[in-house]
Amino acid sequence: MAKLRFTFGTMGSGKSTQALQIHHNLRARGLTTLLMTQLDRTEGRVSSRLGVSADAEIVASGSDLFELVRQRVKSLGHLNAVICDEAQFYEPAQCDQLARVVDDLGIDVYAFGLLTTFQGVMFPGSARLMELADNRTEIQVEARCWCGARATHNARFIDGVQVISGATVVIGDTGGPTAGEVSYDLLCRAHWMEGARAARGDQLELLDVDVARPTGRPDRSGPVEVDPDAVPTSLHATRAPSPQPAGDNA
């Protein structure tokens, strides 16, 4: 029976390498596969940091993946597996279409992607795949934070400073921060949250108090004074007397 499998991990955990390995192994056994990606480092290819790559179908925004696969089956005569890299960038509706590929066409789907954004929340595509997948697997390659602890969170840096605001999809360098450019690194939860708190503080300091508060509204940021005499006394609920049986009133 065909299945929808979602494999996730942090940056540099080998997601693309596994996708390419499955693609190679199935083809070596004479099976037909379709390799797809979105926003990979190399346009129109799935590439690994180990240097291997393969041609791939580009998943465009709004494209119907079920129809794409169905047309490929018609042209090839058959299709054994669909392999999807960078699946975190797929739209939730496209993830639903991948589930249809499994259920209606009987074709195995292997999806690979990040789980969370640099803001510490799940990508919409990854969240939908977690909801739909028959099998969910975390890659057990443990990357390390600079402190030596297990790295679990993807962090975005600008000029070497962690940020938590901005567009979700920004292609950047993972080799280290460069002045004026976006870079990414892996952090443990403790150091990711420490950087996120610092980033929130920096962003709040940029807001002028008078600008941040809409005009015409009272300032409720200070302590609230309460007049004890204006507070109503406690009300006690009373129970209505139970009706007497008709025979007792005779």
C-alpha positions as CSV (number, residue, x, y, z in Angstrom):
1,M,0.0,0.0,0.0
2,A,1.3,3.4,-0.9
3,K,2.2,5.8,1.9
4,L,2.9,9.5,2.5
5,R,6.2,9.8,4.5
6,F,7.4,13.0,6.0
7,T,11.0,13.2,7.1
8,F,12.1,16.4,8.9
9,G,15.2,17.8,10.5
10,T,17.3,20.9,11.1
11,M,19.5,22.6,8.6
12,G,22.4,20.5,7.6
13,S,20.9,17.2,8.9
14,G,21.0,15.6,5.5
15,K,17.4,15.9,4.3
16,S,18.4,16.6,0.7
17,T,21.0,13.9,0.8
18,Q,18.4,11.3,1.9
19,A,16.0,12.5,-0.8
20,L,18.7,12.1,-3.4
21,Q,19.7,8.7,-2.0
22,I,16.1,7.4,-2.3
23,H,15.8,8.8,-5.8
24,H,19.1,7.0,-6.8
25,N,18.2,3.7,-5.1
26,L,14.7,3.4,-6.6
27,R,16.0,4.3,-10.1
28,A,18.9,1.8,-9.7
29,R,16.2,-0.9,-9.2
30,G,14.5,0.1,-12.4
31,L,11.7,2.1,-10.8
32,T,10.4,5.4,-12.1
33,T,10.5,8.5,-9.8
34,L,9.6,12.1,-9.9
35,L,11.9,14.5,-8.0
36,M,10.4,17.9,-7.0
37,T,11.7,20.9,-5.0
38,Q,11.1,24.5,-4.2
39,L,13.6,27.3,-3.5
40,D,16.6,25.0,-3.5
41,R,20.1,26.4,-3.6
42,T,20.3,25.4,-7.3
43,E,17.5,26.4,-9.6
44,G,15.7,23.3,-11.0
45,R,17.8,20.8,-9.1
46,V,17.9,19.1,-5.7
47,S,21.4,19.6,-4.3
48,S,23.2,18.4,-1.2
49,R,25.9,20.1,0.7
50,L,28.0,17.0,0.0
51,G,28.1,18.0,-3.7
52,V,25.6,15.6,-5.2
53,S,22.6,16.9,-7.2
54,A,19.9,15.8,-9.6
55,D,17.4,17.5,-11.9
56,A,14.0,18.2,-10.3
57,E,10.6,19.6,-11.1
58,I,10.1,23.1,-9.6
59,V,7.0,23.4,-7.4
60,A,5.5,26.8,-8.3
61,S,3.2,28.6,-6.0
62,G,-0.4,27.6,-6.8
63,S,0.5,24.6,-8.9
64,D,-1.7,21.5,-8.6
65,L,0.7,18.7,-7.6
66,F,-2.0,16.0,-8.0
67,E,-2.6,17.1,-11.6
68,L,1.2,17.4,-12.3
69,V,1.7,13.8,-11.1
70,R,-1.3,12.5,-12.9
71,Q,-0.1,14.0,-16.2
72,R,3.4,12.5,-15.6
73,V,1.8,9.1,-15.1
74,K,0.0,9.5,-18.4
75,S,3.1,10.5,-20.3
76,L,5.4,7.8,-18.7
77,G,2.8,5.0,-18.4
78,H,3.6,4.5,-14.7
79,L,5.2,6.2,-11.7
80,N,6.5,4.4,-8.6
81,A,7.4,7.3,-6.3
82,V,7.3,11.1,-5.9
83,I,10.2,12.6,-3.9
84,C,9.7,16.1,-2.5
85,D,12.5,18.2,-1.2
86,E,12.2,21.5,0.7
87,A,8.6,20.5,1.5
88,Q,8.3,23.1,4.2
89,F,7.8,25.7,1.4
90,Y,4.9,23.8,-0.1
91,E,1.5,25.3,0.4
92,P,-0.9,23.4,2.7
93,A,-3.2,22.8,-0.3
94,Q,-0.3,21.2,-2.2
95,C,0.3,18.9,0.8
96,D,-3.3,17.8,0.5
97,Q,-2.7,17.1,-3.2
98,L,0.3,14.9,-2.3
99,A,-2.0,12.9,0.0
100,R,-4.4,12.4,-3.0
101,V,-1.4,11.2,-5.0
102,V,-1.0,8.4,-2.5
103,D,-4.7,7.6,-2.0
104,D,-6.1,8.0,-5.5
105,L,-3.1,7.1,-7.6
106,G,-1.4,4.6,-5.3
107,I,2.0,6.2,-5.6
108,D,4.4,6.5,-2.7
109,V,5.4,10.1,-1.7
110,Y,8.6,10.9,0.3
111,A,8.6,14.5,1.6
112,F,11.6,16.1,3.3
113,G,11.8,19.5,5.0
114,L,12.4,21.7,8.0
115,L,9.9,21.6,10.8
116,T,10.1,25.2,12.2
117,T,10.9,28.6,10.9
118,F,13.6,31.0,12.3
119,Q,10.7,32.4,14.4
120,G,10.3,29.1,16.2
121,V,6.9,28.2,14.7
122,M,6.1,25.4,12.3
123,F,6.1,26.1,8.6
124,P,2.5,25.8,7.3
125,G,3.5,23.1,4.8
126,S,5.3,21.1,7.5
127,A,2.4,21.5,9.9
128,R,0.0,20.1,7.2
129,L,2.4,17.2,6.4
130,M,2.6,16.3,10.1
131,E,-1.2,16.1,10.1
132,L,-1.5,14.0,7.0
133,A,1.6,11.8,6.8
134,D,1.3,8.0,7.4
135,N,4.9,8.1,8.7
136,R,6.7,10.9,10.4
137,T,10.4,10.6,11.0
138,E,13.0,12.9,12.5
139,I,16.5,12.7,11.1
140,Q,18.7,11.5,13.9
141,V,21.8,13.4,12.8
142,E,22.4,15.6,15.8
143,A,23.8,19.0,14.9
144,R,25.3,21.0,17.8
145,C,24.8,24.5,19.0
146,W,28.0,26.6,19.6
147,C,27.7,25.7,23.3
148,G,27.9,22.0,22.5
149,A,24.3,21.2,23.3
150,R,22.0,19.5,20.8
151,A,20.8,22.1,18.2
152,T,17.1,22.0,17.7
153,H,16.2,25.5,16.3
154,N,17.0,27.3,13.1
155,A,18.1,30.9,13.7
156,R,18.4,33.9,11.3
157,F,21.1,36.5,11.7
158,I,21.6,39.9,10.1
159,D,25.1,41.3,10.5
160,G,25.7,38.5,13.1
161,V,22.7,39.5,15.2
162,Q,19.8,37.1,15.7
163,V,16.4,38.4,14.4
164,I,12.9,37.1,14.7
165,S,11.0,39.4,12.3
166,G,10.9,39.6,8.5
167,A,9.7,37.4,5.7
168,T,9.5,33.7,6.4
169,V,11.2,32.8,3.2
170,V,14.6,34.5,2.7
171,I,17.3,32.5,1.0
172,G,20.6,33.1,2.8
173,D,24.0,31.8,3.5
174,T,24.6,29.0,6.0
175,G,28.4,29.4,6.0
176,G,28.5,32.3,8.5
177,P,27.4,35.9,8.9
178,T,28.4,38.5,6.3
179,A,27.9,42.2,6.9
180,G,24.6,43.3,5.4
181,E,23.5,39.8,4.4
182,V,21.2,37.2,5.9
183,S,22.8,34.1,7.4
184,Y,21.5,31.1,9.3
185,D,22.8,29.0,12.1
186,L,21.6,26.2,14.4
187,L,21.1,26.8,18.1
188,C,19.9,24.8,21.1
189,R,16.5,25.9,22.5
190,A,18.0,27.8,25.4
191,H,20.3,30.0,23.2
192,W,17.6,30.4,20.5
193,M,15.2,31.7,23.1
194,E,17.9,34.0,24.7
195,G,18.5,35.5,21.2
196,A,14.8,35.8,20.6
197,R,14.2,37.7,23.8
198,A,17.1,40.0,23.0
199,A,15.7,40.6,19.5
200,R,12.2,41.4,20.9
201,G,13.8,43.9,23.3
202,D,15.7,45.6,20.5
203,Q,12.6,45.9,18.4
204,L,10.6,47.4,21.3
205,E,13.3,50.0,21.9
206,L,12.8,51.2,18.4
207,L,9.2,52.1,19.1
208,D,8.5,55.7,20.3
209,V,6.0,55.5,23.1
210,D,3.7,58.2,21.7
211,V,3.8,56.7,18.2
212,A,3.1,53.2,19.5
213,R,-0.1,54.2,21.3
214,P,-3.0,55.2,19.1
215,T,-4.2,58.8,19.5
216,G,-7.4,59.4,21.3
217,R,-7.1,56.5,23.6
218,P,-6.2,56.8,27.4
219,D,-2.9,55.7,28.7
220,R,-3.4,52.5,30.6
221,S,0.2,51.5,30.8
222,G,0.6,52.7,34.5
223,P,-0.8,51.4,37.7
224,V,-4.6,51.4,38.1
225,E,-6.1,53.3,41.1
226,V,-9.3,51.8,42.5
227,D,-11.8,53.7,44.8
228,P,-12.8,51.2,47.5
229,D,-16.1,53.0,48.0
230,A,-17.1,52.4,44.4
231,V,-16.7,48.6,44.6
232,P,-20.1,47.0,45.1
233,T,-20.6,44.8,48.2
234,S,-20.8,41.0,47.7
235,L,-24.1,39.6,46.6
236,H,-25.4,36.5,48.2
237,A,-27.6,34.2,46.1
238,T,-30.8,33.2,47.8
239,R,-32.7,30.1,47.0
240,A,-36.5,30.3,46.4
241,P,-38.6,28.3,48.9
242,S,-39.5,24.9,47.6
243,P,-43.2,24.6,46.6
244,Q,-45.3,22.8,49.2
245,P,-47.2,19.7,48.1
246,A,-50.9,20.4,47.5
247,G,-52.0,18.0,50.3
248,D,-50.2,20.0,53.0
249,N,-52.2,23.2,52.3
250,A,-55.6,21.5,53.0
